[in-house]
Amino acid sequence: MITAVIVDDEALARESLLSMLKLFCPNIEVVGQAHDVQSGVKLITDLSPDVAFLDIQMPDGSGFDLLMNFNRITFKFVFITAYQEYAIKAFKFSAIDYILKPVDPTDLINAIEKLSETIREEETNHKFQTFVDNIKTNKNNPQKILLKTLDELVVAEVGSIVRCESQSNYTIFYFTDRPKIMVSKTLKDFDDLLSDSGFFRVHQSHLINLNFVKKYNRFPDSHVVLNNDEHIPVAVRKRDVLKELLKNLDKNRFVF
């Protein structure tokens, strides 16, 4: 049985979540509820739950502020927010679980399934610290990304990623400042995540950081040359889009 607490300033929201947990997640036992940051900190300190469901906006602060009260986070947490755009990018880049209000049963069940996985305390703290760093810089354009390999959790600067390459259900990341790593997610996952941060999927197997493109050769075979002199193929249907993206990136740098 997983013990949990709910911290939300709306009594109706707390009761609704409690009912849904009882109905859809019988392995979760809610052992306490709190209505703001201060009472939430006390509740977690007193009860030491396995997981905390945290509202973002509360009268005396946020769910983030609550977590900042702990030197080490020894419990798992899920943010619950009514604001679809608020910090969502930072959540995704930091691999932090969140659920949008009104809570959908499927989203809740998926979040609980993730919580059931073995997650080390160190990983939880890495996730939150990465999230805090992203929020402090710009939640609409996160600067750090958390990547999980088979052996470790890697926190990397988004700007240091040169390219990503598909390998079956895994993705190989290439950096400017560290050896390559293999991450246990598909290239599509990272295409969706990084496409608004200066990355473009030029080929079904390749996602590149446009800032590292040195040259784009369209003939005889379409490919880009990166700053490290790697040649990456460009799919036929991607050629025109890539051309426009590079023009917008630096009109004086590329000649077509």
Secondary structure, DSSP 8 states (H G I E B T S, - for coil): -EEEEEE-S-HHHHHHHHHHHHHH-TTEEEEEEESSHHHHHHHHHHH--SEEEEESEETTEEHHHHHHT-SS--SEEEEEES-SSTTHHHHHHTT--EEESS--HHHHHHHHHHHHS---HHHHHHHHHHHHHHHHH-TTS-SEEEEE-SS-EEEEEGGGEEEEEEETTEEEEEESSS--EEESS-HHHHHHHHGGGTEEEEETTEEEEGGGEEEEE-SSS-EEEETT--EEE--GGGHHHHHHHHHHH-TTT---
